[in-house]
Amino acid sequence: MVKRKPPAAGKGKRKPKGFDASSDEQTKVYTKQVVAATRGFNQVYAQMIARWGDTFWQYVPAEWAQRYAELLEELHAAMEADDAPTAAAVSERMKKALQMMNQRAVEVGGTALPEWCRCVERDGTVFAFIDGGDRTAFRRENPDWVVYSLDEVACVLEASVDKMVRKVVDEFPAAKIKATKMYDDVINF
């Protein structure tokens, strides 16, 4: 079976407007009500990505993927209009759709990611973090993904942000890192 991506992929919420450390773009700010309305869908979506990467689309009928894309557009419209009740209703339908697609993928013999792999999606890009298996073969099998071993992630963190992140986490244990931006500027006092 040929890999097929959905007509419109992505999460149910977009980046908040304001300063984004990874970009200078300004995007929409959503109210707490809209964010809360989409939380359940976003959690299920993250679980699907973690389990399947973006491969589950190859196991569902094209019309299901098309209907999901239509629902995604409805959700974005409701969010842009700050319509939390509609966003909640559409999010619930999308959550059920993802659960049905997961069930379908299993029924047709779809293979979820191995235990040693965990995926997340950021801005439409799938990142795979692996702790075992053949990294080179896995990268070849998933050429559109950014694939790192946990050792590579640790090396990058240690070399670039480890001290800063440790200080932040020590001071704010519940903090979540959303984005980082490295500067080469030296400020002379």
MDTraj code that builds the backbone (N, CA, C; nanometers):
import mdtraj as md
import numpy as np

residues = "MET VAL LYS ARG LYS PRO PRO ALA ALA GLY LYS GLY LYS ARG LYS PRO LYS GLY PHE ASP ALA SER SER ASP GLU GLN THR LYS VAL TYR THR LYS GLN VAL VAL ALA ALA THR ARG GLY PHE ASN GLN VAL TYR ALA GLN MET ILE ALA ARG TRP GLY ASP THR PHE TRP GLN TYR VAL PRO ALA GLU TRP ALA GLN ARG TYR ALA GLU LEU LEU GLU GLU LEU HIS ALA ALA MET GLU ALA ASP ASP ALA PRO THR ALA ALA ALA VAL SER GLU ARG MET LYS LYS ALA LEU GLN MET MET ASN GLN ARG ALA VAL GLU VAL GLY GLY THR ALA LEU PRO GLU TRP CYS ARG CYS VAL GLU ARG ASP GLY THR VAL PHE ALA PHE ILE ASP GLY GLY ASP ARG THR ALA PHE ARG ARG GLU ASN PRO ASP TRP VAL VAL TYR SER LEU ASP GLU VAL ALA CYS VAL LEU GLU ALA SER VAL ASP LYS MET VAL ARG LYS VAL VAL ASP GLU PHE PRO ALA ALA LYS ILE LYS ALA THR LYS MET TYR ASP ASP VAL ILE ASN PHE".split()
xyz = np.array([
    [0.0830, -0.1169, 0.0000],
    [0.0000, 0.0000, 0.0000],
    [0.0885, 0.1246, 0.0000],
    [0.0518, 0.2249, -0.0756],
    [0.1298, 0.3467, -0.0880],
    [0.0983, 0.4395, 0.0289],
    [0.2019, 0.5033, 0.0812],
    [0.1792, 0.5983, 0.1893],
    [0.0980, 0.7154, 0.1368],
    [0.0011, 0.7576, 0.2158],
    [-0.0837, 0.8683, 0.1747],
    [-0.1007, 0.9595, 0.2947],
    [-0.0745, 1.0874, 0.2750],
    [-0.0946, 1.1835, 0.3830],
    [-0.2335, 1.2439, 0.3677],
    [-0.2882, 1.2959, 0.4762],
    [-0.4209, 1.3549, 0.4676],
    [-0.4174, 1.4801, 0.3813],
    [-0.5317, 1.5170, 0.3216],
    [-0.5345, 1.6384, 0.2415],
    [-0.4909, 1.7616, 0.3207],
    [-0.5221, 1.7635, 0.4483],
    [-0.4782, 1.8736, 0.5345],
    [-0.4357, 1.8122, 0.6664],
    [-0.3091, 1.8168, 0.6951],
    [-0.2602, 1.7585, 0.8199],
    [-0.2342, 1.8685, 0.9208],
    [-0.2306, 1.8321, 1.0460],
    [-0.1945, 1.9290, 1.1481],
    [-0.2836, 1.9197, 1.2686],
    [-0.2484, 1.9939, 1.3668],
    [-0.3239, 1.9939, 1.4905],
    [-0.4425, 2.0870, 1.4810],
    [-0.5288, 2.0738, 1.5793],
    [-0.6485, 2.1561, 1.5835],
    [-0.6259, 2.2960, 1.6334],
    [-0.5080, 2.3271, 1.6805],
    [-0.4847, 2.4645, 1.7230],
    [-0.3582, 2.5158, 1.6574],
    [-0.3561, 2.6430, 1.6326],
    [-0.2407, 2.7047, 1.5701],
    [-0.1578, 2.7754, 1.6749],
    [-0.0412, 2.8223, 1.6337],
    [0.0475, 2.8909, 1.7274],
    [-0.0209, 3.0147, 1.7849],
    [0.0055, 3.0440, 1.9097],
    [-0.0503, 3.1660, 1.9665],
    [0.0157, 3.2889, 1.9059],
    [-0.0616, 3.3965, 1.8967],
    [-0.0069, 3.5213, 1.8448],
    [0.0816, 3.5846, 1.9504],
    [0.1769, 3.6567, 1.9056],
    [0.2684, 3.7212, 1.9968],
    [0.4088, 3.6767, 1.9633],
    [0.4985, 3.6876, 2.0547],
    [0.6355, 3.6498, 2.0265],
    [0.6516, 3.4995, 2.0312],
    [0.6980, 3.4444, 1.9226],
    [0.7280, 3.3020, 1.9138],
    [0.8796, 3.2927, 1.9024],
    [0.9425, 3.2291, 1.9984],
    [1.0885, 3.2244, 2.0023],
    [1.1499, 3.1571, 1.8807],
    [1.0738, 3.0734, 1.8098],
    [1.1302, 3.0040, 1.6945],
    [1.1023, 3.0773, 1.5638],
    [1.0269, 3.1857, 1.5687],
    [0.9894, 3.2548, 1.4465],
    [0.9534, 3.3987, 1.4790],
    [0.9647, 3.4840, 1.3809],
    [0.9234, 3.6227, 1.3996],
    [0.7816, 3.6449, 1.3482],
    [0.7159, 3.5386, 1.3007],
    [0.5793, 3.5501, 1.2493],
    [0.4808, 3.5795, 1.3616],
    [0.3784, 3.6553, 1.3279],
    [0.2707, 3.6821, 1.4217],
    [0.1519, 3.5966, 1.3794],
    [0.0935, 3.5240, 1.4717],
    [-0.0208, 3.4396, 1.4420],
    [-0.1307, 3.4653, 1.5430],
    [-0.2418, 3.4019, 1.5239],
    [-0.3622, 3.4239, 1.6041],
    [-0.3452, 3.3829, 1.7504],
    [-0.4039, 3.4632, 1.8398],
    [-0.4108, 3.4290, 1.9814],
    [-0.5486, 3.3698, 2.0067],
    [-0.5549, 3.2554, 2.0725],
    [-0.6831, 3.1929, 2.1037],
    [-0.7160, 3.2133, 2.2510],
    [-0.8429, 3.2273, 2.2775],
    [-0.8876, 3.2457, 2.4146],
    [-0.8726, 3.1158, 2.4919],
    [-0.8773, 3.1272, 2.6239],
    [-0.8683, 3.0089, 2.7096],
    [-0.9823, 2.9120, 2.6776],
    [-1.0995, 2.9659, 2.6471],
    [-1.2152, 2.8807, 2.6184],
    [-1.1927, 2.7970, 2.4921],
    [-1.1366, 2.8585, 2.3894],
    [-1.1108, 2.7864, 2.2639],
    [-1.0002, 2.6820, 2.2847],
    [-0.8968, 2.7190, 2.3557],
    [-0.7884, 2.6235, 2.3828],
    [-0.8418, 2.5058, 2.4639],
    [-0.9235, 2.5354, 2.5645],
    [-0.9821, 2.4282, 2.6460],
    [-1.0740, 2.3399, 2.5621],
    [-1.1459, 2.4002, 2.4682],
    [-1.2392, 2.3252, 2.3835],
    [-1.1680, 2.2260, 2.2929],
    [-1.0436, 2.2532, 2.2584],
    [-0.9698, 2.1659, 2.1658],
    [-0.8702, 2.0744, 2.2368],
    [-0.8584, 2.0871, 2.3669],
    [-0.7566, 2.0118, 2.4419],
    [-0.7701, 1.8602, 2.4243],
    [-0.8911, 1.8074, 2.4358],
    [-0.9106, 1.6627, 2.4233],
    [-0.8700, 1.6108, 2.2864],
    [-0.9084, 1.6826, 2.1827],
    [-0.8694, 1.6436, 2.0473],
    [-0.7175, 1.6466, 2.0326],
    [-0.6543, 1.7540, 2.0814],
    [-0.5092, 1.7652, 2.0688],
    [-0.4374, 1.6523, 2.1418],
    [-0.4902, 1.6084, 2.2538],
    [-0.4294, 1.4975, 2.3266],
    [-0.4400, 1.3678, 2.2462],
    [-0.5565, 1.3410, 2.1888],
    [-0.5737, 1.2195, 2.1080],
    [-0.4858, 1.2261, 1.9839],
    [-0.4781, 1.3441, 1.9213],
    [-0.3939, 1.3609, 1.8031],
    [-0.2470, 1.3325, 1.8382],
    [-0.2008, 1.3855, 1.9504],
    [-0.0622, 1.3614, 1.9929],
    [-0.0382, 1.2121, 2.0177],
    [-0.1369, 1.1440, 2.0752],
    [-0.1242, 0.9994, 2.0979],
    [-0.1153, 0.9239, 1.9652],
    [-0.1934, 0.9665, 1.8667],
    [-0.1884, 0.9007, 1.7353],
    [-0.0518, 0.9203, 1.6702],
    [-0.0001, 1.0417, 1.6757],
    [0.1317, 1.0686, 1.6180],
    [0.2375, 0.9870, 1.6909],
    [0.2278, 0.9813, 1.8235],
    [0.3252, 0.9041, 1.9012],
    [0.3221, 0.7575, 1.8616],
    [0.2039, 0.7047, 1.8351],
    [0.1902, 0.5620, 1.8039],
    [0.2220, 0.5290, 1.6582],
    [0.1780, 0.6169, 1.5658],
    [0.1865, 0.5859, 1.4232],
    [0.2789, 0.6775, 1.3434],
    [0.3265, 0.7871, 1.4018],
    [0.3915, 0.8889, 1.3194],
    [0.2832, 0.9442, 1.2285],
    [0.3097, 0.9562, 1.1012],
    [0.2029, 0.9955, 1.0090],
    [0.1626, 0.8792, 0.9177],
    [0.1954, 0.7553, 0.9590],
    [0.1706, 0.6392, 0.8732],
    [0.0268, 0.5892, 0.8758],
    [-0.0534, 0.6271, 0.9766],
    [-0.1883, 0.5713, 0.9830],
    [-0.2748, 0.6156, 0.8659],
    [-0.2364, 0.7237, 0.7975],
    [-0.3156, 0.7691, 0.6822],
    [-0.3160, 0.6650, 0.5699],
    [-0.2130, 0.5835, 0.5601],
    [-0.2086, 0.4834, 0.4543],
    [-0.3066, 0.3696, 0.4780],
    [-0.3594, 0.3584, 0.5986],
    [-0.4492, 0.2488, 0.6323],
    [-0.5969, 0.2885, 0.6325],
    [-0.6265, 0.4134, 0.6070],
    [-0.7670, 0.4571, 0.6092],
    [-0.8122, 0.4923, 0.4686],
    [-0.9427, 0.4742, 0.4406],
    [-0.9934, 0.5097, 0.3083],
    [-0.9743, 0.6595, 0.2795],
    [-0.9539, 0.6912, 0.1529],
    [-0.9297, 0.8304, 0.1130],
    [-1.0447, 0.9215, 0.1542],
    [-1.1668, 0.8701, 0.1479],
    [-1.2810, 0.9549, 0.1852],
    [-1.2798, 0.9881, 0.3349],
    [-1.2264, 0.8996, 0.4177],
    [-1.2129, 0.9292, 0.5612],
    [-1.1121, 1.0424, 0.5818],
    [-1.0011, 1.0331, 0.5122],
    [-0.8983, 1.1370, 0.5230],
    [-0.9532, 1.2710, 0.4732],
    [-1.0327, 1.2659, 0.3663],
    [-1.0923, 1.3889, 0.3128],
    [-1.1899, 1.4493, 0.4136],
    [-1.2730, 1.3657, 0.4758],
    [-1.3692, 1.4159, 0.5751],
    [-1.2966, 1.4731, 0.6960],
    [-1.1869, 1.4105, 0.7359],
    [-1.1061, 1.4626, 0.8458],
    [-1.0534, 1.6014, 0.8097],
    [-1.0059, 1.6180, 0.6864],
    [-0.9549, 1.7485, 0.6417],
    [-1.0655, 1.8539, 0.6457],
    [-1.1861, 1.8151, 0.6079],
    [-1.2994, 1.9084, 0.6134],
    [-1.3292, 1.9486, 0.7580],
    [-1.3270, 1.8506, 0.8477],
    [-1.3489, 1.8804, 0.9896],
    [-1.2393, 1.9729, 1.0430],
    [-1.1172, 1.9506, 0.9995],
    [-1.0058, 2.0350, 1.0426],
    [-1.0294, 2.1800, 0.9999],
    [-1.0786, 2.1984, 0.8787],
    [-1.1098, 2.3348, 0.8317],
    [-1.2235, 2.3957, 0.9138],
    [-1.3253, 2.3149, 0.9466],
    [-1.4342, 2.3636, 1.0321],
    [-1.3803, 2.4061, 1.1679],
    [-1.2908, 2.3259, 1.2225],
    [-1.2323, 2.3569, 1.3526],
    [-1.1531, 2.4872, 1.3464],
    [-1.0714, 2.5040, 1.2448],
    [-0.9933, 2.6271, 1.2316],
    [-1.0852, 2.7481, 1.2180],
    [-1.1934, 2.7343, 1.1422],
    [-1.2881, 2.8452, 1.1273],
    [-1.3517, 2.8807, 1.2618],
    [-1.3914, 2.7805, 1.3385],
    [-1.4517, 2.8052, 1.4697],
    [-1.3507, 2.8714, 1.5633],
    [-1.2282, 2.8277, 1.5568],
    [-1.1253, 2.8856, 1.6424],
    [-1.0971, 3.0303, 1.6033],
    [-1.0873, 3.0569, 1.4737],
    [-1.0638, 3.1934, 1.4258],
    [-1.1782, 3.2861, 1.4670],
    [-1.3012, 3.2316, 1.4699],
    [-1.4188, 3.3100, 1.5080],
    [-1.4357, 3.3179, 1.6594],
    [-1.3456, 3.2557, 1.7343],
    [-1.3523, 3.2509, 1.8808],
    [-1.4844, 3.1884, 1.9269],
    [-1.5259, 3.0844, 1.8551],
    [-1.6519, 3.0145, 1.8844],
    [-1.6190, 2.8848, 1.9586],
    [-1.6023, 2.8961, 2.0901],
    [-1.5627, 2.7813, 2.1716],
    [-1.6634, 2.6672, 2.1670],
    [-1.7965, 2.6921, 2.1728],
    [-1.8914, 2.5793, 2.1669],
    [-1.8805, 2.4995, 2.0362],
    [-1.8667, 2.5694, 1.9239],
    [-1.8516, 2.4989, 1.7955],
    [-1.7179, 2.4273, 1.7900],
    [-1.6124, 2.4924, 1.8383],
    [-1.4800, 2.4291, 1.8408],
    [-1.4840, 2.3013, 1.9246],
    [-1.5561, 2.3046, 2.0363],
    [-1.5678, 2.1856, 2.1217],
    [-1.6421, 2.0744, 2.0497],
    [-1.7510, 2.1090, 1.9815],
    [-1.8300, 2.0073, 1.9106],
    [-1.7494, 1.9449, 1.7963],
    [-1.6822, 2.0278, 1.7183],
    [-1.6020, 1.9764, 1.6068],
    [-1.4836, 1.8967, 1.6606],
    [-1.4208, 1.9440, 1.7677],
    [-1.3084, 1.8713, 1.8284],
    [-1.3508, 1.7319, 1.8725],
    [-1.4697, 1.7232, 1.9299],
    [-1.5201, 1.5924, 1.9749],
    [-1.5395, 1.4994, 1.8553],
    [-1.5929, 1.5513, 1.7442],
    [-1.6103, 1.4686, 1.6239],
    [-1.4749, 1.4258, 1.5679],
    [-1.3769, 1.5170, 1.5714],
    [-1.2438, 1.4841, 1.5208],
    [-1.1761, 1.3804, 1.6090],
    [-1.1977, 1.3912, 1.7377],
    [-1.1425, 1.2933, 1.8312],
    [-1.1976, 1.1542, 1.7997],
    [-1.3284, 1.1459, 1.7786],
    [-1.3909, 1.0179, 1.7425],
    [-1.3388, 0.9683, 1.6077],
    [-1.3196, 1.0596, 1.5141],
    [-1.2677, 1.0211, 1.3819],
    [-1.1276, 0.9612, 1.3951],
    [-1.0432, 1.0219, 1.4756],
    [-0.9087, 0.9685, 1.4963],
    [-0.9132, 0.8304, 1.5605],
    [-1.0032, 0.8126, 1.6556],
    [-1.0167, 0.6822, 1.7201],
    [-1.0648, 0.5771, 1.6201],
    [-1.1576, 0.6153, 1.5311],
    [-1.2046, 0.5222, 1.4270],
    [-1.0922, 0.4883, 1.3301],
    [-1.0124, 0.5894, 1.2923],
    [-0.9022, 0.5642, 1.1999],
    [-0.7969, 0.4744, 1.2648],
    [-0.7727, 0.4932, 1.3932],
    [-0.6803, 0.4057, 1.4653],
    [-0.7310, 0.2621, 1.4622],
    [-0.8597, 0.2446, 1.4909],
    [-0.9193, 0.1105, 1.4893],
    [-0.9093, 0.0500, 1.3497],
    [-0.9372, 0.1305, 1.2478],
    [-0.9288, 0.0814, 1.1094],
    [-0.7862, 0.0383, 1.0745],
    [-0.6892, 0.1182, 1.1153],
    [-0.5494, 0.0854, 1.0866],
    [-0.5113, -0.0487, 1.1489],
    [-0.5587, -0.0733, 1.2704],
    [-0.5307, -0.2001, 1.3376],
    [-0.6015, -0.3151, 1.2650],
    [-0.7283, -0.2932, 1.2281],
    [-0.8077, -0.3982, 1.1617],
    [-0.7478, -0.4430, 1.0294],
    [-0.6896, -0.3501, 0.9536],
    [-0.6341, -0.3863, 0.8232],
    [-0.4882, -0.4307, 0.8326],
    [-0.4407, -0.4500, 0.9560],
    [-0.3048, -0.5018, 0.9744],
    [-0.1971, -0.3969, 0.9760],
    [-0.2334, -0.2725, 1.0009],
    [-0.1346, -0.1659, 1.0089],
    [-0.0350, -0.1926, 1.1209],
    [0.0860, -0.1521, 1.0977],
    [0.1908, -0.1725, 1.1960],
    [0.2232, -0.0405, 1.2639],
    [0.1958, -0.0346, 1.3928],
    [0.2310, 0.0848, 1.4695],
    [0.3822, 0.0912, 1.4837],
    [0.4315, 0.2030, 1.5301],
    [0.5752, 0.2197, 1.5486],
    [0.6274, 0.1220, 1.6525],
    [0.7528, 0.0831, 1.6406],
    [0.8110, -0.0076, 1.7401],
    [0.8165, 0.0586, 1.8784],
    [0.8267, -0.0235, 1.9805],
    [0.8339, 0.0243, 2.1193],
    [0.9485, 0.1225, 2.1406],
    [1.0544, 0.1089, 2.0638],
    [1.1726, 0.1919, 2.0828],
    [1.1654, 0.3247, 2.0092],
    [1.0477, 0.3598, 1.9576],
    [1.0317, 0.4853, 1.8845],
    [0.9161, 0.5661, 1.9422],
    [0.9355, 0.6945, 1.9515],
    [0.8310, 0.7864, 1.9973],
    [0.8330, 0.9066, 1.9034],
    [0.7160, 0.9447, 1.8524],
    [0.7080, 1.0581, 1.7601],
    [0.6283, 1.1730, 1.8184],
    [0.6644, 1.2923, 1.7767],
    [0.5871, 1.4126, 1.8040],
    [0.5825, 1.4927, 1.6743],
    [0.4841, 1.5807, 1.6652],
    [0.4740, 1.6661, 1.5477],
    [0.4837, 1.8107, 1.5900],
    [0.5626, 1.8874, 1.5174],
    [0.5757, 2.0312, 1.5408],
    [0.5632, 2.0997, 1.4066],
    [0.4644, 2.1850, 1.3937],
    [0.4436, 2.2626, 1.2712],
    [0.4449, 2.1757, 1.1449],
    [0.3798, 2.0598, 1.1513],
    [0.3676, 1.9734, 1.0345],
    [0.4843, 1.8796, 1.0109],
    [0.5879, 1.8864, 1.0914],
    [0.7030, 1.7977, 1.0767],
    [0.6987, 1.6913, 1.1855],
    [0.7169, 1.5657, 1.1450],
    [0.7201, 1.4553, 1.2408],
    [0.8644, 1.4347, 1.2860],
    [0.8839, 1.4377, 1.4183],
    [1.0135, 1.4098, 1.4786],
    [1.0039, 1.2737, 1.5457],
    [1.0973, 1.1851, 1.5129],
    [1.1011, 1.0517, 1.5731],
    [1.2254, 1.0419, 1.6607],
    [1.2038, 0.9955, 1.7832],
    [1.3124, 0.9759, 1.8785],
    [1.3213, 0.8270, 1.9060],
    [1.4364, 0.7693, 1.8744],
    [1.4481, 0.6245, 1.8835],
    [1.5534, 0.5836, 1.9860],
    [1.5242, 0.4718, 2.0502],
    [1.6149, 0.4163, 2.1503],
    [1.6306, 0.2677, 2.1209],
    [1.6875, 0.2382, 2.0077],
    [1.7047, 0.0999, 1.9649],
    [1.6782, 0.0887, 1.8162],
    [1.6840, -0.0308, 1.7664],
    [1.6591, -0.0534, 1.6244],
    [1.7732, -0.0015, 1.5383],
    [1.7560, -0.0145, 1.4082],
    [1.8559, 0.0291, 1.3117],
    [1.8218, 0.1712, 1.2682],
    [1.8942, 0.2681, 1.3214],
    [1.8660, 0.4092, 1.2955],
    [1.8734, 0.4410, 1.1467],
    [1.9725, 0.3901, 1.0785],
    [1.9890, 0.4183, 0.9361],
    [1.8719, 0.3635, 0.8563],
    [1.8335, 0.2401, 0.8811],
    [1.7194, 0.1800, 0.8110],
    [1.5907, 0.2555, 0.8431],
    [1.5735, 0.2929, 0.9684],
    [1.4528, 0.3651, 1.0091],
    [1.4446, 0.4999, 0.9381],
    [1.5579, 0.5677, 0.9237],
    [1.5595, 0.6950, 0.8503],
    [1.5248, 0.6738, 0.7035],
    [1.5764, 0.5661, 0.6440],
    [1.5449, 0.5359, 0.5044],
    [1.3964, 0.5061, 0.4861],
    [1.3369, 0.4343, 0.5816],
    [1.1953, 0.3989, 0.5745],
    [1.1038, 0.5196, 0.5925],
    [1.1534, 0.6231, 0.6586],
    [1.0725, 0.7414, 0.6891],
    [1.1477, 0.8676, 0.6477],
    [1.1666, 0.8871, 0.5168],
    [1.2519, 0.9972, 0.4699],
    [1.1963, 1.1373, 0.4996],
    [1.0671, 1.1493, 0.5238],
    [1.0086, 1.2803, 0.5520],
    [1.0160, 1.3180, 0.6995],
    [1.0615, 1.2261, 0.7834],
    [1.0685, 1.2508, 0.9269],
    [1.2079, 1.2987, 0.9662],
    [1.2143, 1.3709, 1.0749],
    [1.3419, 1.4055, 1.1366],
    [1.3626, 1.2996, 1.2440],
    [1.4681, 1.2186, 1.2285],
    [1.4903, 1.1040, 1.3172],
    [1.6196, 1.1238, 1.3963],
    [1.6077, 1.1132, 1.5287],
    [1.7230, 1.1233, 1.6164],
    [1.7225, 1.0065, 1.7132],
    [1.8411, 0.9581, 1.7460],
    [1.8515, 0.8622, 1.8559],
    [1.8498, 0.9436, 1.9852],
    [1.8159, 0.8808, 2.0960],
    [1.8162, 0.9516, 2.2241],
    [1.9560, 0.9980, 2.2605],
    [2.0578, 0.9220, 2.2205],
    [2.1961, 0.9647, 2.2444],
    [2.2266, 1.0956, 2.1714],
    [2.1802, 1.1067, 2.0462],
    [2.2022, 1.2299, 1.9702],
    [2.1310, 1.3484, 2.0358],
    [2.0094, 1.3253, 2.0826],
    [1.9342, 1.4317, 2.1500],
    [2.0090, 1.4775, 2.2746],
    [2.0587, 1.3833, 2.3515],
    [2.1327, 1.4180, 2.4728],
    [2.2579, 1.4991, 2.4391],
    [2.3290, 1.4605, 2.3338],
    [2.4495, 1.5347, 2.2934],
    [2.4159, 1.6781, 2.2534],
    [2.3101, 1.6950, 2.1761],
    [2.2695, 1.8284, 2.1326],
    [2.2280, 1.9135, 2.2521],
    [2.1480, 1.8561, 2.3403],
    [2.1043, 1.9308, 2.4583],
    [2.2227, 1.9701, 2.5454],
    [2.3121, 1.8755, 2.5660],
    [2.4280, 1.9022, 2.6492],
    [2.5133, 2.0137, 2.5907],
    [2.5303, 2.0126, 2.4595],
    [2.6161, 2.1107, 2.3938],
    [2.5511, 2.2480, 2.3809],
    [2.4183, 2.2533, 2.3737],
    [2.3573, 2.3817, 2.3421],
    [2.2798, 2.4475, 2.4550],
    [2.1933, 2.3758, 2.5217],
    [2.1032, 2.4419, 2.6157],
    [2.0971, 2.3773, 2.7534],
    [2.1760, 2.2773, 2.7783],
    [2.1625, 2.2009, 2.9019],
    [2.1688, 2.2874, 3.0275],
    [2.2699, 2.3727, 3.0388],
    [2.2838, 2.4539, 3.1596],
    [2.1658, 2.5486, 3.1769],
    [2.1245, 2.6124, 3.0682],
    [2.0122, 2.7046, 3.0755],
    [1.8841, 2.6305, 3.1137],
    [1.8581, 2.5189, 3.0486],
    [1.7362, 2.4428, 3.0742],
    [1.7352, 2.3906, 3.2177],
    [1.8470, 2.3422, 3.2646],
    [1.8534, 2.2932, 3.4032],
    [1.8180, 2.4036, 3.5025],
    [1.8690, 2.5238, 3.4793],
    [1.8377, 2.6354, 3.5686],
    [1.6884, 2.6674, 3.5656],
    [1.6299, 2.6674, 3.4476],
    [1.4872, 2.6958, 3.4348],
    [1.4055, 2.5881, 3.5058],
    [1.4376, 2.4619, 3.4819],
    [1.3630, 2.3513, 3.5424],
    [1.3822, 2.3481, 3.6937],
    [1.5015, 2.3805, 3.7406],
    [1.5243, 2.3864, 3.8851],
    [1.4382, 2.4947, 3.9496],
    [1.4274, 2.6067, 3.8809],
    [1.3508, 2.7196, 3.9354],
    [1.2002, 2.7005, 3.9167],
    [1.1616, 2.6420, 3.8031],
    [1.0212, 2.6227, 3.7695],
    [0.9985, 2.4762, 3.7302],
    [0.9807, 2.3851, 3.8264],
    [0.9715, 2.2415, 3.7977],
    [0.8579, 2.2030, 3.7028],
    [0.7508, 2.2790, 3.6994],
    [0.6380, 2.2457, 3.6117],
    [0.6511, 2.3086, 3.4739],
    [0.7599, 2.3800, 3.4472],
    [0.7783, 2.4492, 3.3196],
    [0.7868, 2.3494, 3.2043],
    [0.7325, 2.3898, 3.0889],
    [0.7426, 2.3109, 2.9656],
    [0.8150, 2.3956, 2.8620],
    [0.9110, 2.3366, 2.7959],
    [0.9827, 2.4078, 2.6906],
    [0.8993, 2.3981, 2.5643],
    [0.8589, 2.5119, 2.5112],
    [0.7779, 2.5171, 2.3895],
    [0.8657, 2.5436, 2.2684],
    [0.9646, 2.6303, 2.2836],
    [1.0542, 2.6639, 2.1736],
    [1.1776, 2.7307, 2.2312],
    [1.2845, 2.7265, 2.1564],
    [1.4056, 2.7956, 2.1964],
    [1.4608, 2.8692, 2.0763],
    [1.5373, 2.9703, 2.1016],
    [1.6046, 3.0432, 1.9948],
    [1.7410, 3.0824, 2.0479],
    [1.8431, 3.0432, 1.9782],
    [1.9791, 3.0701, 2.0221],
    [2.0264, 3.2014, 1.9592],
    [2.0936, 3.2827, 2.0391],
    [2.1491, 3.4091, 1.9925],
    [2.2989, 3.4053, 2.0095],
    [2.3691, 3.4692, 1.9188],
    [2.5134, 3.4796, 1.9287],
    [2.5542, 3.6154, 1.9838],
    [2.4573, 3.6924, 2.0283],
    [2.4833, 3.8285, 2.0754],
    [2.5548, 3.8259, 2.2101],
    [2.6467, 3.9163, 2.2249],
    [2.7116, 3.9384, 2.3525],
    [2.6685, 4.0766, 2.3972],
    [2.6173, 4.0847, 2.5182],
    [2.5724, 4.2137, 2.5697],
    [2.6824, 4.2653, 2.6622],
    [2.7379, 4.3791, 2.6246],
    [2.8430, 4.4410, 2.7076],
    [2.7784, 4.5333, 2.8076],
    [2.8095, 4.5133, 2.9328],
    [2.7537, 4.5981, 3.0390],
    [2.8558, 4.7000, 3.0823],
])
top = md.Topology()
chain = top.add_chain()
for i, resn in enumerate(residues, 1):
    res = top.add_residue(resn, chain, resSeq=i)
    for name in ("N", "CA", "C"):
        top.add_atom(name, md.element.get_by_symbol(name[0]), res)
traj = md.Trajectory(xyz[None], top)
